[in-house]
Amino acid sequence: MDACDIMNTLESMVGMKVIDGRNYGASVKGQYDLDGNIVTSPDKVRFVIDPSLTKPDGSSIDVKDLDEEFLFGNAITVGGVSFKAGLV
């Protein structure tokens, strides 16, 4: 079995792409590659939001508040996040 076969087997077992030298990121729509292709369904992506981050009204920020077009890089290297209209 070569490395490519092993990687394909692992990906089919876990249901998502594993790191393979290409850069991947994530969005509410799922995991994507840098060509913009969705490679993993949204139910396989997990976001962790610091509970100290709140909306102006004091309520907690939830994944549903994220702009669906906002893309996180392959590491958490963003200095800001885009929210749906109406959130600051």
C-alpha positions, 0 to 999 in steps of 0.5 A: 500500500502506498501513502496515497492509498493509506491517506484515501483509506483514512479519509474514507474512514473519518469522512473528511480530508486529512492534511496532505500538504495542500492548504485547507480552510473552513467555513460554515459551508464546510472544509475547502481547499484553496481553489474554493472547492468544498471537500468536506460537508459542514457537519464535519467542521467544528468551530470553537468560539471563546465564550467571553465573546458576546454580541452587543446585547450580551448574548453568546456568539454562535456559529449560526451568527457567522457569515456563510461566506467567511473563510477561516484559513488552515490555521486560526490566523484571522484578526477578525470574523465576518458576521451576518448582517446586523451583528457588530 
